[in-house]
Amino acid sequence: MQGILLALVTIFAWGSIGVVANKIGGDANQQTLGMTLGAFVFALIVFLFRMPTLTWQIFLIGFMGGLLWAIGQVGQFNSMKYMGVSVASPLSSGSQLVIGGLLGVFAFHEWTKQIQFIIGFIAMAVLVVGFYFSAKRDPENAVVEEGRNYTKGLTALTYSTLGYVLYVILFNNLAALWFNVHFDTLTIILPMSVGMIFGALVMGRFKIKMEKYVYQNMITGVMFGVGNIFMLLAANAAGNVIAFSFSQLGVIIATIGGILFLGEKKTKKELVYVGIGIVLFVTGAILLAIVKSKG
């Protein structure tokens, strides 16, 4: 029970980031830079309290991971601008699960048992159907859809997913494979936050306007850091399976938040589509968590 309560903090912290960032405003580059600055402040405070041992290998891996994360985050914020938070968020999270899962299976042989392949591919099929309903539009919603650009949104989502998936693979697979390095979240977050800031600057071509939006979006970086810490605590209290599956439920907060707090208009049909998409997405995420538990 304690692990689930801890994981709830992660759900609300991570699930609210897109809503808060878009409520504050600014372009995707400003939002990402603000978020990385907030994450750096949070990571520095944690580092000073914990004083972990940092080797050059850990710093390099953290820095590289931060760069990849920044690519993913800029793309995600851009996709939210073009498609809306309630559409982009489930598509982003779901595509990461499917592509990350497939790479884990075929590149790193994470599934070894028949039951894992059966449940795993069922989960991915459920997620794909969830994608369809999450992005499905009502033809009568032309007025509501004004200002949306799904082509640009899907392009942003593509490089966002690539950045996020490579970031996860680097930490979960390549760090041990390339450098024989093992670390915990509290050790890696400071070098990662440095890489995040540099990555945000690179993605903005070092031309990001330092306006109020940058500084106000620092709050989302703190939210990101808090979510990380509580996910680690949840994993220690209830295991990685609970922490993993619950961390994916933040998409519910993002989707509902986009509709309620950002004024993203939906017809009655689209609300039904969104509801179906959320149910399928959560089902797929939980099934993938079950697959992990069978390993």
C-alpha contacts under 8 A as a table, 3 or more apart, distances in Angstrom:
res1	aa1	res2	aa2	distance
1	M	4	I	5.22
1	M	5	L	6.35
1	M	238	A	7.97
2	Q	5	L	5.15
2	Q	6	L	6.23
2	Q	234	A	7.68
2	Q	237	A	6.73
2	Q	238	A	7.53
3	G	6	L	5.11
3	G	7	A	6.13
3	G	233	L	7.39
3	G	234	A	4.44
3	G	235	A	7.06
3	G	236	N	7.74
3	G	237	A	4.86
3	G	238	A	4.71
3	G	239	G	7.92
3	G	242	I	7.56
3	G	243	A	7.69
4	I	7	A	4.97
4	I	8	L	6.24
4	I	234	A	6.80
4	I	238	A	7.33
4	I	242	I	7.21
4	I	243	A	7.83
4	I	246	F	7.79
5	L	8	L	5.14
5	L	9	V	7.09
5	L	234	A	7.97
6	L	9	V	5.58
6	L	10	T	7.19
6	L	230	F	5.77
6	L	231	M	7.14
6	L	233	L	6.80
6	L	234	A	5.26
7	A	10	T	5.13
7	A	11	I	6.37
7	A	230	F	6.31
7	A	231	M	5.76
7	A	234	A	5.41
7	A	242	I	7.90
7	A	243	A	6.07
7	A	246	F	6.12
7	A	247	S	6.81
8	L	11	I	4.94
8	L	12	F	6.36
8	L	246	F	7.32
9	V	12	F	5.37
9	V	13	A	5.96
9	V	227	G	6.56
9	V	230	F	6.52
10	T	13	A	5.02
10	T	14	W	5.82
10	T	15	G	7.83
10	T	226	V	7.25
10	T	227	G	4.14
10	T	228	N	7.03
10	T	230	F	5.87
10	T	231	M	5.92
10	T	247	S	6.19
10	T	250	G	7.58
11	I	14	W	5.65
11	I	15	G	5.58
11	I	227	G	7.45
11	I	246	F	6.70
11	I	247	S	5.54
11	I	248	Q	7.37
11	I	249	L	5.96
11	I	250	G	4.34
11	I	253	I	7.58
12	F	15	G	5.09
12	F	16	S	5.78
12	F	250	G	6.16
12	F	253	I	6.65
13	A	16	S	5.56
13	A	17	I	6.67
13	A	223	M	5.21
13	A	224	F	6.61
13	A	226	V	6.93
13	A	227	G	5.37
13	A	250	G	7.87
14	W	17	I	5.47
14	W	223	M	6.69
14	W	224	F	6.02
14	W	227	G	5.95
14	W	247	S	7.94
14	W	250	G	5.96
15	G	18	G	7.08
15	G	19	V	7.90
15	G	249	L	7.65
15	G	250	G	3.84
15	G	251	V	5.61
15	G	252	I	7.13
15	G	253	I	5.02
15	G	254	A	4.92
16	S	19	V	5.24
16	S	20	V	6.01
16	S	250	G	7.49
16	S	253	I	6.23
16	S	254	A	5.69
16	S	257	G	7.37
17	I	20	V	5.26
17	I	21	A	5.98
17	I	220	T	5.58
17	I	223	M	6.99
17	I	224	F	7.49
17	I	254	A	7.73
18	G	21	A	5.20
18	G	22	N	6.08
18	G	77	F	7.25
18	G	80	M	7.74
18	G	85	V	6.63
18	G	89	S	7.92
18	G	254	A	6.55
19	V	22	N	5.38
19	V	23	K	6.03
19	V	85	V	6.98
19	V	254	A	6.22
19	V	257	G	6.10
19	V	258	G	5.98
19	V	261	F	7.53
19	V	262	L	7.10
20	V	23	K	5.01
20	V	24	I	6.16
20	V	220	T	7.10
21	A	24	I	5.19
21	A	25	G	6.19
21	A	31	Q	6.38
21	A	217	N	6.08
21	A	220	T	6.73
22	N	25	G	4.94
22	N	26	G	7.58
22	N	262	L	7.64
23	K	261	F	7.95
23	K	262	L	6.61
24	I	213	Y	6.66
24	I	216	Q	6.98
24	I	217	N	6.92
25	G	31	Q	7.56
25	G	213	Y	6.17
26	G	29	N	7.98
26	G	30	Q	5.76
26	G	31	Q	6.09
26	G	213	Y	5.24
26	G	214	V	7.42
27	D	30	Q	5.34
27	D	31	Q	6.17
27	D	78	N	7.95
28	A	31	Q	5.08
28	A	32	T	6.08
28	A	74	V	5.66
28	A	75	G	7.83
28	A	77	F	5.14
28	A	78	N	5.48
28	A	81	K	7.92
29	N	32	T	5.15
29	N	33	L	6.11
29	N	74	V	6.18
29	N	200	A	6.71
29	N	201	L	7.96
29	N	203	M	7.09
29	N	204	G	5.54
29	N	208	I	6.63
30	Q	33	L	5.21
30	Q	34	G	6.04
30	Q	208	I	6.35
30	Q	209	K	7.17
30	Q	210	M	7.56
30	Q	213	Y	6.47
30	Q	214	V	5.07
30	Q	217	N	7.95
31	Q	34	G	5.24
31	Q	35	M	6.10
31	Q	77	F	7.58
31	Q	213	Y	6.89
31	Q	214	V	5.98
31	Q	217	N	5.73
32	T	35	M	5.00
32	T	36	T	6.14
32	T	70	A	7.17
32	T	73	Q	6.49
32	T	74	V	5.95
32	T	77	F	7.71
32	T	200	A	6.10
32	T	217	N	7.88
33	L	36	T	5.09
33	L	37	L	6.18
33	L	197	I	6.25
33	L	200	A	5.31
33	L	201	L	6.97
33	L	214	V	6.36
34	G	37	L	5.18
34	G	38	G	6.28
34	G	213	Y	7.39
34	G	214	V	4.26
34	G	215	Y	5.54
34	G	216	Q	6.97
34	G	217	N	4.63
34	G	218	M	4.52
34	G	219	I	7.91
34	G	220	T	7.71
34	G	221	G	7.14
35	M	38	G	5.18
35	M	39	A	6.15
35	M	214	V	7.80
35	M	217	N	5.48
35	M	218	M	4.71
35	M	219	I	6.86
35	M	220	T	5.21
35	M	221	G	3.99
35	M	222	V	7.60
36	T	39	A	4.90
36	T	40	F	6.07
36	T	193	S	6.34
36	T	196	M	5.68
36	T	197	I	5.27
36	T	200	A	7.43
36	T	218	M	7.11
36	T	221	G	5.68
37	L	40	F	5.04
37	L	41	V	6.36
37	L	193	S	7.80
37	L	197	I	6.53
37	L	218	M	5.86
37	L	221	G	6.72
38	G	41	V	5.22
38	G	42	F	6.25
38	G	217	N	7.59
38	G	218	M	4.02
38	G	219	I	6.03
38	G	220	T	6.85
38	G	221	G	4.12
38	G	222	V	5.27
39	A	42	F	5.10
39	A	43	A	5.98
39	A	193	S	6.05
39	A	218	M	7.34
39	A	220	T	7.92
39	A	221	G	4.12
39	A	222	V	5.36
39	A	224	F	6.75
39	A	225	G	5.85
40	F	43	A	5.00
40	F	44	L	5.97
40	F	190	L	6.56
40	F	193	S	4.94
40	F	194	V	6.71
40	F	197	I	7.93
40	F	221	G	7.69
41	V	44	L	5.15
41	V	45	I	6.33
41	V	222	V	7.81
42	F	45	I	5.32
42	F	46	V	6.37
42	F	221	G	7.67
42	F	222	V	5.86
42	F	225	G	6.36
43	A	46	V	5.08
43	A	47	F	6.00
43	A	189	I	5.75
43	A	190	L	4.99
43	A	193	S	7.01
43	A	225	G	7.16
44	L	47	F	4.95
44	L	48	L	6.16
44	L	190	L	6.15
45	I	48	L	5.24
45	I	49	F	6.36
46	V	49	F	5.25
46	V	50	R	6.04
46	V	186	L	7.33
47	F	50	R	5.15
47	F	51	M	5.14
47	F	52	P	6.69
47	F	186	L	7.53
47	F	187	T	7.51
47	F	190	L	6.87
48	L	51	M	5.32
52	P	186	L	7.91
52	P	187	T	5.77
53	T	187	T	7.42
54	L	58	I	6.20
54	L	59	F	6.54
54	L	187	T	7.24
55	T	58	I	5.29
55	T	59	F	6.27
56	W	59	F	5.03
56	W	60	L	6.01
57	Q	60	L	5.14
57	Q	61	I	6.16
57	Q	179	F	6.97
57	Q	181	V	7.31
58	I	61	I	5.19
58	I	62	G	5.99
58	I	181	V	7.14
58	I	183	F	7.58
58	I	188	I	6.77
58	I	191	P	7.81
59	F	62	G	5.09
59	F	63	F	5.98
59	F	188	I	7.26
59	F	191	P	5.15
59	F	192	M	7.58
60	L	63	F	5.08
60	L	64	M	6.11
60	L	191	P	7.52
61	I	64	M	5.17
61	I	65	G	6.02
61	I	170	L	7.64
61	I	171	F	7.57
61	I	175	A	6.76
61	I	192	M	7.81
62	G	65	G	5.02
62	G	66	G	6.12
62	G	188	I	5.56
62	G	189	I	7.05
62	G	190	L	7.67
62	G	191	P	4.89
62	G	192	M	4.10
62	G	193	S	7.84
62	G	195	G	6.98
63	F	66	G	5.07
63	F	67	L	6.38
63	F	191	P	5.23
63	F	192	M	4.74
63	F	193	S	7.35
63	F	194	V	6.23
63	F	195	G	4.05
63	F	196	M	7.30
64	M	67	L	5.13
64	M	68	L	6.42
64	M	192	M	7.33
64	M	195	G	6.23
65	G	68	L	5.20
65	G	69	W	6.06
65	G	167	Y	5.08
65	G	168	V	7.91
65	G	170	L	6.72
65	G	171	F	7.19
65	G	192	M	6.05
65	G	195	G	6.96
65	G	196	M	7.87
66	G	69	W	4.95
66	G	70	A	6.14
66	G	167	Y	7.59
66	G	191	P	7.73
66	G	192	M	4.49
66	G	193	S	6.02
66	G	194	V	6.97
66	G	195	G	4.14
66	G	196	M	4.08
66	G	197	I	7.71
66	G	199	G	6.86
67	L	70	A	5.21
67	L	71	I	6.62
67	L	192	M	7.95
67	L	195	G	5.00
67	L	196	M	5.26
67	L	197	I	7.96
67	L	198	F	6.85
67	L	199	G	4.45
67	L	200	A	7.68
68	L	71	I	5.24
68	L	72	G	6.46
68	L	163	G	4.84
68	L	164	Y	6.48
68	L	166	L	6.72
68	L	167	Y	5.32
68	L	196	M	7.88
68	L	199	G	7.37
69	W	72	G	5.02
69	W	73	Q	6.10
69	W	163	G	5.88
69	W	164	Y	5.52
69	W	167	Y	5.85
69	W	196	M	6.58
69	W	199	G	7.93
70	A	73	Q	5.03
70	A	74	V	6.07
70	A	163	G	7.54
70	A	196	M	5.34
70	A	197	I	7.71
70	A	199	G	5.19
70	A	200	A	5.45
70	A	203	M	7.68
71	I	74	V	5.46
71	I	75	G	6.25
71	I	159	Y	7.18
71	I	160	S	6.01
71	I	163	G	5.25
71	I	164	Y	7.52
71	I	199	G	6.90
71	I	200	A	7.47
71	I	203	M	6.91
72	G	75	G	5.26
72	G	76	Q	6.12
72	G	159	Y	6.67
72	G	160	S	3.70
72	G	161	T	6.03
72	G	162	L	6.92
72	G	163	G	4.40
72	G	164	Y	4.87
73	Q	76	Q	4.94
73	Q	77	F	6.14
73	Q	160	S	6.37
73	Q	164	Y	7.76
74	V	77	F	5.25
74	V	78	N	6.13
74	V	160	S	6.99
74	V	200	A	7.49
74	V	203	M	7.40
75	G	78	N	5.05
75	G	79	S	6.07
75	G	156	A	4.66
75	G	157	L	5.75
75	G	158	T	7.78
75	G	159	Y	6.21
75	G	160	S	4.29
75	G	161	T	7.95
76	Q	79	S	5.07
76	Q	80	M	6.23
76	Q	88	A	7.42
76	Q	89	S	7.85
76	Q	92	S	7.02
76	Q	156	A	6.72
76	Q	157	L	6.00
76	Q	160	S	5.58
77	F	80	M	5.06
77	F	81	K	6.37
78	N	81	K	5.05
78	N	82	Y	6.36
78	N	153	G	6.81
78	N	156	A	6.06
78	N	157	L	7.94
79	S	82	Y	5.13
79	S	83	M	5.84
79	S	84	G	7.31
79	S	88	A	5.87
79	S	152	K	7.36
79	S	153	G	4.24
79	S	154	L	6.73
79	S	155	T	7.90
79	S	156	A	5.33
79	S	157	L	5.69
80	M	83	M	5.28
80	M	84	G	4.53
80	M	85	V	4.75
80	M	87	V	7.58
80	M	88	A	5.28
80	M	89	S	7.28
80	M	153	G	7.27
81	K	84	G	5.68
81	K	85	V	7.52
81	K	148	R	7.95
81	K	153	G	7.63
82	Y	147	G	7.60
82	Y	148	R	5.17
82	Y	149	N	5.08
82	Y	150	Y	6.29
82	Y	152	K	6.61
82	Y	153	G	4.93
83	M	87	V	6.05
83	M	88	A	5.92
83	M	148	R	5.54
83	M	149	N	6.32
83	M	150	Y	5.77
83	M	153	G	5.72
84	G	87	V	5.58
84	G	88	A	5.99
84	G	148	R	7.67
84	G	258	G	7.23
84	G	264	E	6.86
85	V	88	A	5.15
85	V	89	S	5.51
85	V	254	A	6.58
85	V	255	T	6.31
85	V	258	G	5.23
86	S	89	S	5.94
86	S	90	P	7.20
86	S	254	A	6.35
86	S	255	T	3.90
86	S	256	I	6.74
86	S	257	G	7.53
86	S	258	G	5.06
86	S	259	I	6.47
86	S	264	E	7.49
87	V	90	P	6.19
87	V	91	L	6.54
87	V	134	S	5.91
87	V	135	A	5.65
87	V	255	T	7.05
88	A	91	L	5.18
88	A	92	S	5.87
88	A	153	G	7.78
88	A	157	L	7.71
89	S	92	S	5.15
89	S	93	S	6.20
89	S	251	V	6.09
89	S	254	A	6.44
89	S	255	T	6.65
90	P	93	S	5.24
90	P	94	G	5.78
90	P	131	F	7.16
90	P	134	S	6.72
90	P	251	V	5.70
90	P	255	T	7.24
90	P	278	I	7.49
90	P	281	F	7.47
91	L	94	G	5.22
91	L	95	S	5.91
91	L	131	F	5.73
91	L	134	S	7.07
91	L	135	A	7.53
91	L	157	L	7.98
92	S	95	S	5.38
92	S	96	Q	6.28
92	S	157	L	6.40
92	S	160	S	7.76
92	S	161	T	6.59
93	S	96	Q	5.25
93	S	97	L	6.41
93	S	248	Q	7.33
93	S	251	V	7.18
94	G	97	L	5.11
94	G	98	V	6.29
94	G	127	L	6.27
94	G	128	V	7.81
94	G	131	F	7.03
94	G	281	F	6.81
95	S	98	V	5.15
95	S	99	I	5.93
95	S	100	G	7.97
95	S	161	T	6.67
96	Q	99	I	5.43
96	Q	100	G	5.50
96	Q	101	G	7.92
96	Q	161	T	5.64
96	Q	164	Y	7.09
96	Q	165	V	6.04
97	L	100	G	5.26
97	L	101	G	5.69
97	L	285	A	7.54
98	V	101	G	5.09
98	V	102	L	6.14
98	V	124	M	5.85
98	V	127	L	7.41
99	I	102	L	5.12
99	I	103	L	6.19
99	I	165	V	7.34
100	G	103	L	5.24
100	G	104	G	6.09
100	G	165	V	5.54
100	G	169	I	7.72
101	G	104	G	5.01
101	G	105	V	6.21
102	L	105	V	5.09
102	L	106	F	6.12
102	L	107	A	7.98
103	L	106	F	5.36
103	L	107	A	5.20
103	L	108	F	6.94
104	G	107	A	5.65
104	G	108	F	4.99
104	G	109	H	6.16
104	G	110	E	5.52
104	G	111	W	7.85
105	V	108	F	5.86
105	V	109	H	4.66
105	V	110	E	5.10
105	V	111	W	5.62
106	F	109	H	5.58
106	F	110	E	7.95
108	F	173	N	7.71
109	H	112	T	6.74
110	E	295	G	7.73
111	W	116	Q	5.91
111	W	117	F	6.67
111	W	295	G	6.83
112	T	116	Q	7.06
112	T	117	F	7.91
112	T	295	G	7.27
113	K	116	Q	5.33
113	K	117	F	6.77
113	K	294	K	7.99
113	K	295	G	7.51
114	Q	117	F	5.27
114	Q	118	I	6.33
115	I	118	I	5.09
115	I	119	I	6.10
115	I	291	V	7.91
115	I	294	K	7.86
116	Q	119	I	5.39
116	Q	120	G	5.55
116	Q	291	V	5.17
116	Q	292	K	7.90
116	Q	294	K	6.62
116	Q	295	G	7.62
117	F	120	G	4.99
117	F	121	F	5.92
118	I	121	F	5.65
118	I	122	I	6.30
119	I	122	I	5.12
119	I	123	A	6.08
119	I	287	L	6.63
119	I	288	L	7.48
119	I	291	V	6.48
120	G	123	A	5.06
120	G	124	M	6.33
120	G	287	L	6.93
120	G	288	L	5.87
120	G	291	V	6.07
121	F	124	M	5.01
121	F	125	A	6.15
122	I	125	A	5.12
122	I	126	V	6.21
122	I	284	G	7.91
123	A	126	V	5.09
123	A	127	L	6.22
123	A	283	T	7.46
123	A	284	G	4.41
123	A	285	A	7.15
123	A	287	L	5.51
123	A	288	L	6.12
124	M	127	L	4.94
124	M	128	V	6.19
124	M	284	G	6.45
125	A	128	V	5.14
125	A	129	V	6.38
126	V	129	V	5.26
126	V	130	G	6.14
126	V	280	L	5.92
126	V	281	F	7.07
126	V	283	T	7.43
126	V	284	G	5.57
127	L	130	G	4.78
127	L	131	F	6.18
127	L	280	L	6.23
127	L	281	F	5.26
127	L	283	T	7.98
127	L	284	G	5.33
127	L	285	A	7.79
128	V	131	F	4.99
128	V	132	Y	6.51
129	V	132	Y	5.08
129	V	133	F	6.54
129	V	277	G	7.54
129	V	280	L	7.30
130	G	133	F	5.29
130	G	134	S	6.03
130	G	276	I	7.10
130	G	277	G	4.25
130	G	278	I	6.92
130	G	279	V	7.76
130	G	280	L	5.01
130	G	281	F	5.38
131	F	134	S	5.11
131	F	135	A	6.25
131	F	277	G	6.54
131	F	281	F	7.71
132	Y	135	A	5.54
132	Y	136	K	5.86
132	Y	277	G	7.44
133	F	136	K	4.92
133	F	273	Y	5.04
133	F	274	V	6.25
133	F	276	I	6.54
133	F	277	G	4.91
134	S	273	Y	6.24
134	S	274	V	5.04
134	S	276	I	7.69
134	S	277	G	4.77
134	S	278	I	7.28
135	A	274	V	7.90
136	K	270	E	7.13
136	K	273	Y	6.69
137	R	141	N	7.29
137	R	270	E	6.19
138	D	141	N	5.38
138	D	267	T	7.11
138	D	269	K	6.57
138	D	270	E	6.14
139	P	142	A	6.65
141	N	144	V	5.25
141	N	145	E	6.04
141	N	266	K	7.70
141	N	267	T	6.78
142	A	145	E	5.12
142	A	146	E	6.61
143	V	146	E	5.51
144	V	265	K	5.95
144	V	266	K	7.32
145	E	148	R	5.65
149	N	152	K	5.66
149	N	153	G	6.13
150	Y	153	G	4.71
150	Y	154	L	5.94
151	T	154	L	5.33
151	T	155	T	6.30
152	K	155	T	5.03
152	K	156	A	6.19
153	G	156	A	5.18
153	G	157	L	6.10
154	L	157	L	4.79
154	L	158	T	6.11
155	T	158	T	5.13
155	T	159	Y	6.84
156	A	159	Y	5.64
156	A	160	S	6.02
157	L	160	S	4.88
157	L	161	T	5.95
158	T	161	T	5.32
158	T	162	L	6.34
159	Y	162	L	4.94
159	Y	163	G	6.13
160	S	163	G	5.23
160	S	164	Y	6.22
161	T	164	Y	5.17
161	T	165	V	5.92
162	L	165	V	5.31
162	L	166	L	6.11
163	G	166	L	5.36
163	G	167	Y	6.12
164	Y	167	Y	5.03
164	Y	168	V	6.32
165	V	168	V	5.20
165	V	169	I	6.16
166	L	169	I	5.01
166	L	170	L	5.95
167	Y	170	L	5.21
167	Y	171	F	6.51
168	V	171	F	5.33
168	V	172	N	5.96
169	I	172	N	5.11
169	I	173	N	5.26
169	I	174	L	6.35
170	L	173	N	5.66
170	L	174	L	4.65
170	L	175	A	5.75
171	F	174	L	6.38
171	F	175	A	5.57
172	N	175	A	6.83
172	N	176	A	7.70
173	N	176	A	6.01
173	N	177	L	6.29
174	L	177	L	4.76
174	L	178	W	5.58
174	L	179	F	7.78
175	A	178	W	5.55
175	A	179	F	5.59
175	A	180	N	6.44
175	A	181	V	5.73
175	A	182	H	7.24
176	A	179	F	5.56
176	A	180	N	4.06
176	A	181	V	4.85
176	A	182	H	6.17
177	L	180	N	5.66
183	F	187	T	6.47
183	F	188	I	6.92
184	D	187	T	5.54
184	D	188	I	6.60
185	T	188	I	5.37
185	T	189	I	6.14
185	T	228	N	7.59
185	T	229	I	7.63
185	T	232	L	7.19
186	L	189	I	5.75
186	L	229	I	7.53
187	T	190	L	7.07
188	I	191	P	5.91
188	I	192	M	6.03
189	I	192	M	4.93
189	I	193	S	5.94
190	L	193	S	5.13
190	L	194	V	6.50
191	P	194	V	5.12
191	P	195	G	6.40
192	M	195	G	5.08
192	M	196	M	6.11
193	S	196	M	4.80
193	S	197	I	6.30
194	V	197	I	5.31
194	V	198	F	6.41
195	G	198	F	5.13
195	G	199	G	5.90
196	M	199	G	5.02
196	M	200	A	6.05
197	I	200	A	5.13
197	I	201	L	6.30
198	F	201	L	5.14
198	F	202	V	6.20
199	G	202	V	5.02
199	G	203	M	6.09
200	A	203	M	5.16
200	A	204	G	6.20
201	L	204	G	5.05
201	L	205	R	6.07
201	L	206	F	4.94
201	L	207	K	7.65
201	L	208	I	7.23
202	V	205	R	4.82
202	V	206	F	5.86
203	M	206	F	7.64
204	G	207	K	5.80
204	G	208	I	5.65
205	R	208	I	7.42
210	M	213	Y	7.76
210	M	214	V	6.10
210	M	215	Y	7.99
211	E	214	V	5.79
211	E	215	Y	7.33
212	K	215	Y	5.39
212	K	216	Q	6.06
213	Y	216	Q	5.13
213	Y	217	N	5.95
214	V	217	N	5.33
214	V	218	M	6.81
215	Y	218	M	5.38
216	Q	219	I	6.35
217	N	220	T	5.51
217	N	221	G	7.24
218	M	221	G	5.16
218	M	222	V	6.68
219	I	222	V	5.15
219	I	223	M	6.32
220	T	223	M	4.83
220	T	224	F	6.13
221	G	224	F	4.95
221	G	225	G	6.26
222	V	225	G	5.04
222	V	226	V	6.11
223	M	226	V	5.12
223	M	227	G	6.11
224	F	227	G	5.18
224	F	228	N	6.31
225	G	228	N	5.08
225	G	229	I	6.35
226	V	229	I	5.22
226	V	230	F	6.23
227	G	230	F	5.31
227	G	231	M	6.04
228	N	231	M	5.20
228	N	232	L	6.36
229	I	232	L	5.19
229	I	233	L	6.32
230	F	233	L	4.86
230	F	234	A	5.93
231	M	234	A	4.96
231	M	235	A	6.14
231	M	243	A	5.81
231	M	247	S	7.25
232	L	235	A	5.09
232	L	236	N	6.32
232	L	243	A	7.67
233	L	236	N	5.10
233	L	237	A	6.18
234	A	237	A	5.05
234	A	238	A	5.78
234	A	239	G	6.98
234	A	240	N	7.78
234	A	242	I	7.52
234	A	243	A	5.57
235	A	238	A	5.39
235	A	239	G	4.31
235	A	240	N	4.61
235	A	241	V	7.60
235	A	242	I	6.93
235	A	243	A	5.13
236	N	239	G	5.74
236	N	240	N	7.58
238	A	241	V	7.89
238	A	242	I	6.16
238	A	243	A	7.29
239	G	242	I	5.82
239	G	243	A	6.53
240	N	243	A	5.00
240	N	244	F	5.80
241	V	244	F	5.16
241	V	245	S	6.11
241	V	289	A	5.36
241	V	290	I	7.11
241	V	292	K	6.80
241	V	293	S	6.26
242	I	245	S	5.37
242	I	246	F	5.97
242	I	289	A	7.57
243	A	246	F	5.39
243	A	247	S	5.98
244	F	247	S	5.28
244	F	248	Q	6.75
244	F	289	A	6.51
245	S	248	Q	5.53
245	S	249	L	7.11
245	S	285	A	5.92
245	S	286	I	5.30
245	S	288	L	7.85
245	S	289	A	5.54
246	F	249	L	5.27
246	F	250	G	7.67
247	S	250	G	6.15
248	Q	251	V	6.40
248	Q	282	V	7.33
248	Q	285	A	6.59
249	L	252	I	5.74
249	L	253	I	7.59
249	L	282	V	6.45
250	G	253	I	5.26
250	G	254	A	6.41
251	V	254	A	4.98
251	V	255	T	5.99
251	V	278	I	7.82
252	I	255	T	5.21
252	I	256	I	6.09
252	I	278	I	6.61
253	I	256	I	5.40
253	I	257	G	5.66
254	A	257	G	5.04
254	A	258	G	5.98
255	T	258	G	5.29
255	T	259	I	6.64
256	I	259	I	5.26
256	I	260	L	6.09
257	G	260	L	5.13
257	G	261	F	5.37
257	G	262	L	6.93
258	G	261	F	5.73
258	G	262	L	4.93
258	G	263	G	6.73
258	G	264	E	5.95
259	I	262	L	5.90
259	I	263	G	5.39
259	I	264	E	4.66
259	I	265	K	6.55
259	I	266	K	7.61
260	L	263	G	5.90
260	L	264	E	7.40
266	K	269	K	7.81
266	K	270	E	5.54
266	K	271	L	6.01
267	T	270	E	5.12
267	T	271	L	6.28
268	K	271	L	5.14
268	K	272	V	6.46
269	K	272	V	5.17
269	K	273	Y	6.30
270	E	273	Y	4.80
270	E	274	V	6.03
271	L	274	V	5.05
271	L	275	G	6.15
272	V	275	G	5.07
272	V	276	I	6.25
273	Y	276	I	5.18
273	Y	277	G	6.08
274	V	277	G	4.95
274	V	278	I	6.13
275	G	278	I	5.23
275	G	279	V	6.33
276	I	279	V	5.25
276	I	280	L	6.19
277	G	280	L	5.19
277	G	281	F	5.94
278	I	281	F	5.03
278	I	282	V	6.07
279	V	282	V	5.34
279	V	283	T	6.10
280	L	283	T	5.02
280	L	284	G	6.09
281	F	284	G	5.14
281	F	285	A	6.20
282	V	285	A	5.09
282	V	286	I	6.16
283	T	286	I	5.25
283	T	287	L	6.18
284	G	287	L	5.07
284	G	288	L	6.24
285	A	288	L	5.15
285	A	289	A	6.30
286	I	289	A	4.94
286	I	290	I	6.29
287	L	290	I	4.97
287	L	291	V	6.32
288	L	291	V	4.90
288	L	292	K	6.40
289	A	292	K	5.09
289	A	293	S	6.40
290	I	293	S	5.00
290	I	294	K	6.47
291	V	294	K	5.22
291	V	295	G	6.91
292	K	295	G	5.49
